[in-house]
Amino acid sequence: MAPRAVPCENALVPDAPMPHDVFLSYASIDRAAADAVCTALETRGIRCWIAPRDVPAGADWGEAILTAIGRAHAMVLVLSRNT
């Protein structure tokens, strides 16, 4: 049986697999740290989804983020005093 779209708030999680392994979440002020984490993971072959890099041009940010969360295998949170 093929997987079907699953509602995720305002977004739909398409049947196609996500081309990323991990959704990377961070506060805007922690962008440098998040970029460093992303680089470290991708250097090791772990594909990351990180905004704004992976938000398609013209896409609704909220929907793009919800879809990416719903399709990710794991989530990495960058936490600091700023979050």
N, C-alpha and C positions, 0 to 999 in steps of 0.2 A: 504494500500500500504506500503510495507516494505521500510525502508530507504536504500539508496544506498551509495556506497563509494563516497566521495567528494574529489577532488584533493586539496592538501594543499602544494603549492610549489612543493618540491620533494617527499613529503610523501602522502600516502593515508590515509584517515580517514575511518577505517573499520566500517562495519555495527554494530558490537558488541558495547554495551555501555562501556564507560570507567569505570574502577573500582575505579576511583578517582573523587572527587567533584571539586577540585580546582587545578589549575596549579600554582605553586609557582615559581616566577621569581626573581632572585637576581644576583648581581655581585659577583664574586668569593671571593672578599675581605670581603663581608658581609655574608659569610657562617654561622658564629655563630648566627647572628641575624635571618637569614632565618631558621636555624634549630630550634631556639626558637619559631618562628612563627609557623612552622610546628608542633612542639610538642603541642603548645597551641591549635591549631585547631584540631588536631587528638585526643587530650584529650577530646574535646567537640563533638567527633563523626563526624568531617568533614574530609573526606579522602583527603589527599594531594598527588600530584605528584611533586616530587622534584628530580633534578639531583644532584649528580650522583646516588643516591639511586635507582631510578626507571628506569634508562636506562638499558635495558636488556643487559646481557653480550654479547659482540661481535656485538652489534647493532651499526649502524651509529648514532652518537650523534645528528647530525642535523635533520635527519629523525625522530628519536625518540622524539625530542623536538617538531618538527612541528606537529607530529601526536598527541602528548599529548595536545598541545594547541588547536588543532582542535576538540578534543574530550572532553575537559573540560567544565564544566558548568560555571565556573568563573575563573578569574585570579587574583592572589594576587601579587602585586609588592612590593618588599622590596627596598625602595629608600633611599639613603643616599648621602653624599658628594662624595662618591666613584662611583656613577652611573651617 
